[in-house]
Amino acid sequence: MADELHQFSDEEQMLFSLVERFVSDRLMPLERDVLAREAAGEPLALTEAEEAPLLAMCRELGLWALDAPEEMGGAGLPARVMLAIHERLSRTVTPFQFPPDSPNLHMLDAVASPEQRVKYLEPYALGRSKSAMAISEPDAGSDPSAMRTRAVRDGEDWVLNGRKIWVSRVPSADFTILMAVTDPALGARGGMTAFLVDRDTPGFEIEREIPMLGGLRTYELRIENLRLHQRQVLGEVGQGFAPMQKRLTVRRLEIGARSIGMASRALAMLCDHAMTREVFGQKLADRQAVQWWIADAATKIHLTRLLVQDAAAKADRGEDVRTEASMVKVFSTEMAAEVVDHAMQAFGALGMTREMPFGVMAQRLRMSRIYEGPTEVHQMVIARRSITDYARRV
């Protein structure tokens, strides 16, 4: 990854070196046990005994609240630096991120009231609390205008009813950002509102746990006569769609960076294996098919990194990068899936074992083509905006 470091400051490069050492020295050694548990049907997760010393070390090293607001004790790092960090963290399948999770942080920072900043944002930014996000519904899919979870005003309260699905981290979340319809006539454009729901609030129930690919878990929620005070409205009533999109844009750019990280790891393993593995008296590295896989992977990883960096630079300037985020998500996930698949092919039967990281990478990338908006929806969005831009110019 040294080829792109020229655009980062000396201080930022030192931070990247610190992250790389943390990944190689602390996270990589945990892969064997993590993969063994996943192969046995357990969640792809760290145990409390494994995670606690990692979190303590993060605090000691300053790898904490990296993009949280400076006034709350965070480092306030820009998107271009954060995405480079996500790329490095994703070179391992050991599931660990530097707290807090960025997308919800940015949504809270954009619209939280002064009271909410103290109660929710500050402890979240400092890694003292965890959050979840509930958007999708069983019958709504990727269309927010089809959302059915309804919030009805009752004096100073709101009463919510509906269902949510594909929600991550709910059992460990101290609060959940819940999207609901407050004006069905307006739908997503003026009728959608975000609410903050504290853990164990009556009427907010986990219906079931849903095992996902790669050892991950999501949850279906039942929202039944959930009563929330007006002060738990996040942002303005009816104006929840825009901050939700901001949150999704942050995640989509992260997916791009993480895809690069996984593809880079797969390419490194492919190159190492190709240099040592002989078949029919010839090293894999000398076979044209493998050489082309390597050449295509190196080229596409470089292109994707440039695409991510361009979007990050625009985001840091305050530009609207929704289109770029869609491009990043589509191109990066397809690219990384291809690179990982070729690496698995080159490793042969060994690449099919659950002792290797390829299986988890492949499953994560397959999921990435669905969550935060399916590939086809993003292609539709890119096409629609491109046509509109072209029409303005002619």
C-alpha positions as CSV (number, residue, x, y, z in Angstrom):
1,M,0.0,0.0,0.0
2,A,3.0,2.3,-0.1
3,D,2.2,3.5,-3.6
4,E,-0.6,5.8,-2.3
5,L,1.1,7.1,0.8
6,H,2.6,10.2,-0.8
7,Q,-0.7,12.0,-0.4
8,F,-0.7,11.5,3.4
9,S,1.3,13.5,6.0
10,D,4.1,12.0,8.0
11,E,1.9,11.9,11.0
12,E,-0.8,10.1,9.1
13,Q,1.7,7.6,7.7
14,M,2.9,6.9,11.3
15,L,-0.7,6.2,12.2
16,F,-1.1,3.8,9.4
17,S,2.1,2.0,10.4
18,L,0.7,1.7,13.9
19,V,-2.5,0.2,12.6
20,E,-0.6,-2.2,10.4
21,R,1.4,-3.4,13.4
22,F,-1.8,-3.8,15.5
23,V,-3.3,-5.9,12.7
24,S,-0.2,-8.1,12.2
25,D,0.7,-8.5,15.9
26,R,-2.7,-8.5,17.6
27,L,-5.4,-9.5,15.2
28,M,-3.8,-11.9,12.7
29,P,-2.8,-14.3,15.5
30,L,-6.4,-14.6,16.6
31,E,-7.6,-15.7,13.1
32,R,-7.0,-19.5,13.7
33,D,-9.3,-19.6,16.7
34,V,-11.9,-17.3,15.2
35,L,-12.1,-19.5,12.1
36,A,-12.3,-22.7,14.1
37,R,-15.3,-21.4,16.0
38,E,-17.0,-20.2,12.8
39,A,-16.4,-23.6,11.2
40,A,-18.0,-25.2,14.3
41,G,-21.2,-23.1,13.7
42,E,-20.5,-20.4,16.3
43,P,-20.8,-16.7,15.5
44,L,-17.8,-15.1,13.8
45,A,-16.9,-13.0,16.9
46,L,-14.2,-12.5,19.5
47,T,-14.7,-13.8,23.0
48,E,-14.8,-11.3,25.8
49,A,-11.3,-12.6,27.0
50,E,-9.9,-11.9,23.5
51,E,-11.6,-8.5,23.0
52,A,-10.9,-6.9,26.4
53,P,-7.1,-6.7,26.0
54,L,-7.5,-5.4,22.4
55,L,-9.7,-2.6,23.6
56,A,-7.3,-1.8,26.4
57,M,-4.4,-1.6,23.9
58,C,-6.5,0.6,21.6
59,R,-7.0,3.1,24.4
60,E,-3.3,3.0,25.2
61,L,-2.2,3.5,21.6
62,G,-4.8,6.2,20.9
63,L,-6.6,4.0,18.4
64,W,-10.0,5.2,19.7
65,A,-12.7,7.7,18.7
66,L,-10.6,8.4,15.6
67,D,-13.3,10.3,13.6
68,A,-15.3,11.4,16.7
69,P,-15.6,15.2,17.2
70,E,-12.6,16.8,18.8
71,E,-14.8,18.6,21.3
72,M,-15.8,15.2,22.6
73,G,-12.3,13.9,23.0
74,G,-12.0,12.4,19.5
75,A,-9.3,12.8,16.9
76,G,-11.7,14.2,14.2
77,L,-9.9,12.4,11.4
78,P,-11.1,13.1,7.9
79,A,-12.8,10.4,5.7
80,R,-9.7,9.9,3.5
81,V,-7.7,8.8,6.6
82,M,-10.5,6.7,8.2
83,L,-11.0,4.8,4.9
84,A,-7.3,4.0,4.7
85,I,-7.5,2.7,8.3
86,H,-10.6,0.5,7.4
87,E,-8.6,-0.9,4.5
88,R,-5.8,-2.0,6.7
89,L,-8.1,-3.5,9.4
90,S,-9.9,-5.6,6.8
91,R,-6.8,-7.5,5.8
92,T,-7.7,-9.8,8.6
93,V,-11.0,-11.7,9.1
94,T,-10.6,-11.3,12.9
95,P,-13.8,-9.2,13.6
96,F,-12.5,-6.0,15.3
97,Q,-13.1,-2.3,14.7
98,F,-11.7,0.7,16.5
99,P,-14.7,2.1,18.5
100,P,-17.1,3.6,17.7
101,D,-18.8,2.5,14.5
102,S,-18.6,5.5,12.2
103,P,-21.9,5.6,10.3
104,N,-24.1,6.0,13.3
105,L,-21.6,8.4,14.8
106,H,-21.9,10.7,11.8
107,M,-25.7,10.5,11.7
108,L,-25.9,11.5,15.4
109,D,-23.3,14.3,15.0
110,A,-25.3,15.7,12.1
111,V,-28.7,16.1,13.8
112,A,-28.6,15.2,17.5
113,S,-30.0,17.8,19.9
114,P,-27.8,19.3,22.7
115,E,-29.5,16.9,25.2
116,Q,-29.0,13.9,22.8
117,R,-25.4,14.8,22.2
118,V,-24.7,14.5,26.0
119,K,-26.8,11.4,26.5
120,Y,-26.1,9.5,23.4
121,L,-23.4,11.0,21.2
122,E,-20.7,11.7,23.7
123,P,-20.6,8.2,25.4
124,Y,-20.9,6.6,21.9
125,A,-18.1,8.8,20.5
126,L,-15.8,7.8,23.4
127,G,-16.6,4.1,23.0
128,R,-18.5,3.8,26.3
129,S,-21.7,2.7,24.6
130,K,-22.8,0.7,21.5
131,S,-25.6,1.3,19.0
132,A,-27.6,-0.4,16.3
133,M,-29.6,0.8,13.3
134,A,-33.0,-0.4,12.3
135,I,-34.1,0.5,8.8
136,S,-35.1,-2.5,6.7
137,E,-38.4,-4.2,7.0
138,P,-39.7,-7.7,6.0
139,D,-41.8,-6.3,3.1
140,A,-40.0,-3.1,2.3
141,G,-36.6,-4.4,1.1
142,S,-34.4,-1.6,-0.4
143,D,-37.3,0.8,-1.0
144,P,-37.6,3.2,1.9
145,S,-40.9,4.5,0.5
146,A,-42.4,1.1,1.3
147,M,-41.6,1.4,5.0
148,R,-44.6,0.4,7.2
149,T,-43.4,0.9,10.7
150,R,-45.6,3.7,11.9
151,A,-45.2,6.4,14.6
152,V,-48.3,8.2,15.8
153,R,-48.2,11.3,17.9
154,D,-49.9,11.0,21.4
155,G,-49.4,14.3,23.3
156,E,-45.7,14.6,24.2
157,D,-45.1,10.9,23.2
158,W,-45.0,8.9,20.0
159,V,-46.4,5.4,19.8
160,L,-44.7,3.1,17.3
161,N,-45.8,-0.2,15.8
162,G,-44.2,-2.4,13.1
163,R,-41.4,-4.7,12.3
164,K,-37.7,-4.4,11.5
165,I,-35.3,-7.0,10.1
166,W,-31.6,-7.5,9.3
167,V,-30.6,-5.4,12.3
168,S,-27.1,-6.1,13.6
169,R,-25.7,-5.9,17.1
170,V,-29.1,-5.4,18.9
171,P,-28.4,-7.6,21.9
172,S,-25.3,-5.6,22.8
173,A,-26.6,-2.2,21.8
174,D,-27.3,0.4,24.5
175,F,-29.5,2.3,22.0
176,T,-30.9,1.8,18.6
177,I,-31.7,4.4,15.9
178,L,-35.1,3.3,14.6
179,M,-36.6,4.7,11.4
180,A,-40.4,5.0,11.2
181,V,-43.1,6.7,9.1
182,T,-44.8,9.7,10.7
183,D,-46.7,10.9,7.6
184,P,-47.7,8.2,5.2
185,A,-48.8,10.7,2.6
186,L,-45.3,12.1,2.3
187,G,-43.3,8.9,2.7
188,A,-39.6,9.1,2.4
189,R,-39.6,12.7,1.4
190,G,-40.9,14.5,4.5
191,G,-42.7,11.7,6.2
192,M,-39.9,9.6,7.7
193,T,-38.5,10.2,11.2
194,A,-35.6,8.8,13.2
195,F,-36.0,7.8,16.9
196,L,-33.6,6.9,19.6
197,V,-34.7,3.7,21.5
198,D,-32.9,2.8,24.7
199,R,-32.2,-0.8,25.5
200,D,-35.0,-2.7,27.3
201,T,-37.7,-0.2,26.4
202,P,-41.1,-1.9,26.6
203,G,-42.5,-2.7,23.2
204,F,-39.1,-3.1,21.6
205,E,-38.5,-6.8,21.3
206,I,-36.1,-9.2,19.5
207,E,-38.3,-11.6,17.6
208,R,-35.6,-13.9,16.4
209,E,-31.9,-14.2,15.6
210,I,-31.0,-14.8,12.0
211,P,-27.7,-16.6,11.1
212,M,-26.0,-15.0,8.1
213,L,-23.1,-16.0,5.9
214,G,-19.7,-15.7,7.4
215,G,-20.8,-16.6,10.9
216,L,-22.5,-13.2,11.4
217,R,-25.9,-12.7,13.1
218,T,-28.7,-10.2,12.4
219,Y,-32.1,-9.9,14.2
220,E,-35.8,-9.4,13.4
221,L,-37.5,-6.9,15.8
222,R,-41.1,-6.6,16.8
223,I,-42.2,-3.0,17.6
224,E,-45.5,-3.1,19.5
225,N,-47.0,-0.1,21.2
226,L,-43.5,1.3,21.7
227,R,-43.9,4.6,23.5
228,L,-41.2,7.2,23.1
229,H,-41.0,10.8,24.3
230,Q,-40.7,13.7,21.9
231,R,-37.1,14.2,23.1
232,Q,-36.2,10.8,21.6
233,V,-36.9,12.1,18.1
234,L,-33.5,12.3,16.3
235,G,-33.4,15.4,14.2
236,E,-36.6,17.0,12.9
237,V,-40.0,15.2,12.6
238,G,-40.4,14.0,9.0
239,Q,-36.8,14.8,8.1
240,G,-35.2,11.4,8.8
241,F,-34.4,10.4,5.2
242,A,-31.5,12.8,4.6
243,P,-29.5,12.0,7.7
244,M,-30.2,8.3,7.1
245,Q,-28.7,8.7,3.6
246,K,-25.7,10.4,5.1
247,R,-25.2,7.4,7.4
248,L,-25.6,4.9,4.5
249,T,-23.1,6.9,2.4
250,V,-20.5,6.6,5.1
251,R,-21.0,2.8,5.3
252,R,-20.9,2.4,1.5
253,L,-17.5,4.1,1.4
254,E,-16.3,1.9,4.2
255,I,-17.4,-1.2,2.3
256,G,-15.2,0.0,-0.6
257,A,-12.2,0.4,1.7
258,R,-12.9,-3.0,3.4
259,S,-13.2,-4.7,-0.1
260,I,-9.7,-3.3,-1.0
261,G,-8.3,-4.7,2.3
262,M,-9.7,-8.2,1.6
263,A,-8.6,-8.1,-2.0
264,S,-5.1,-7.0,-1.0
265,R,-4.8,-9.8,1.5
266,A,-6.0,-12.4,-1.1
267,L,-3.6,-11.0,-3.7
268,A,-0.7,-11.2,-1.3
269,M,-1.5,-14.8,-0.4
270,L,-2.0,-15.7,-4.1
271,C,1.4,-14.2,-5.0
272,D,3.1,-16.0,-2.1
273,H,1.5,-19.3,-3.0
274,A,2.2,-18.9,-6.8
275,M,5.9,-18.5,-6.0
276,T,6.2,-21.7,-4.0
277,R,3.6,-24.1,-5.5
278,E,4.6,-26.3,-8.4
279,V,2.2,-28.2,-10.6
280,F,3.3,-30.5,-13.4
281,G,6.9,-29.3,-13.0
282,Q,6.2,-25.6,-13.2
283,K,5.5,-22.9,-10.6
284,L,2.1,-21.4,-10.6
285,A,3.8,-18.0,-11.0
286,D,5.1,-19.0,-14.4
287,R,1.6,-20.0,-15.7
288,Q,-0.1,-17.4,-17.8
289,A,-3.6,-17.9,-16.3
290,V,-2.2,-17.1,-12.8
291,Q,-0.1,-14.2,-14.1
292,W,-3.3,-12.7,-15.6
293,W,-5.2,-13.2,-12.4
294,I,-2.4,-11.3,-10.5
295,A,-2.1,-8.6,-13.1
296,D,-5.9,-8.0,-13.1
297,A,-6.1,-8.0,-9.3
298,A,-3.3,-5.5,-8.9
299,T,-4.8,-3.2,-11.5
300,K,-8.3,-3.4,-10.2
301,I,-7.2,-2.9,-6.6
302,H,-5.3,0.2,-7.6
303,L,-8.3,1.5,-9.5
304,T,-10.7,0.9,-6.6
305,R,-8.3,2.6,-4.2
306,L,-8.3,5.7,-6.4
307,L,-12.1,5.6,-6.6
308,V,-12.4,5.4,-2.8
309,Q,-9.8,8.2,-2.3
310,D,-11.6,10.5,-4.8
311,A,-14.9,10.0,-3.0
312,A,-13.2,10.5,0.4
313,A,-11.6,13.8,-0.8
314,K,-14.9,15.1,-2.0
315,A,-16.7,14.1,1.2
316,D,-14.0,15.9,3.2
317,R,-14.7,19.0,1.2
318,G,-18.4,18.7,2.1
319,E,-19.6,17.6,-1.4
320,D,-22.5,15.3,-2.1
321,V,-20.9,11.9,-2.8
322,R,-24.0,9.7,-3.0
323,T,-23.3,8.8,-6.6
324,E,-19.6,8.2,-5.9
325,A,-20.6,6.0,-2.9
326,S,-22.8,3.9,-5.2
327,M,-20.0,3.5,-7.7
328,V,-17.6,2.6,-4.9
329,K,-19.9,0.0,-3.5
330,V,-20.7,-1.7,-6.8
331,F,-17.2,-1.7,-8.2
332,S,-15.3,-2.6,-5.0
333,T,-17.5,-5.6,-4.0
334,E,-17.4,-7.1,-7.5
335,M,-13.7,-6.5,-7.8
336,A,-12.8,-8.1,-4.4
337,A,-15.1,-11.1,-5.0
338,E,-13.3,-11.8,-8.2
339,V,-9.8,-11.5,-6.6
340,V,-10.8,-13.7,-3.7
341,D,-12.3,-16.3,-6.0
342,H,-9.1,-16.5,-8.1
343,A,-7.0,-16.8,-5.0
344,M,-9.2,-19.7,-3.8
345,Q,-8.9,-21.3,-7.3
346,A,-5.1,-21.1,-7.2
347,F,-5.0,-22.7,-3.7
348,G,-7.1,-25.6,-5.0
349,A,-8.6,-27.8,-2.3
350,L,-6.7,-25.9,0.4
351,G,-8.5,-22.8,-0.7
352,M,-11.8,-24.5,0.0
353,T,-11.0,-25.3,3.7
354,R,-12.5,-23.4,6.5
355,E,-9.0,-23.1,8.0
356,M,-8.2,-20.5,5.4
357,P,-9.7,-16.9,5.5
358,F,-11.0,-17.1,1.9
359,G,-14.3,-18.6,2.8
360,V,-15.2,-15.8,5.3
361,M,-13.9,-13.2,2.8
362,A,-16.0,-14.6,0.0
363,Q,-19.1,-14.7,2.2
364,R,-18.6,-11.2,3.5
365,L,-18.2,-9.9,0.0
366,R,-21.3,-11.7,-1.2
367,M,-23.3,-10.1,1.6
368,S,-21.8,-6.7,0.8
369,R,-23.4,-6.9,-2.6
370,I,-26.8,-6.9,-0.8
371,Y,-26.7,-4.9,2.4
372,E,-26.6,-1.1,2.3
373,G,-28.4,-1.4,-1.0
374,P,-28.2,-4.2,-3.6
375,T,-25.8,-3.8,-6.6
376,E,-28.7,-3.5,-9.0
377,V,-30.3,-0.6,-7.0
378,H,-27.0,1.3,-7.0
379,Q,-26.6,0.7,-10.7
380,M,-30.1,2.1,-11.3
381,V,-29.2,5.2,-9.1
382,I,-25.9,5.7,-11.0
383,A,-27.7,5.5,-14.4
384,R,-30.5,7.8,-13.4
385,R,-28.2,10.5,-12.0
386,S,-25.9,10.2,-15.0
387,I,-28.8,10.6,-17.4
388,T,-30.0,13.7,-15.4
389,D,-26.5,15.2,-15.5
390,Y,-26.2,14.6,-19.2
391,A,-29.7,16.2,-19.8
392,R,-28.6,19.3,-17.9
393,R,-25.5,19.7,-20.2
394,V,-27.3,19.5,-23.5
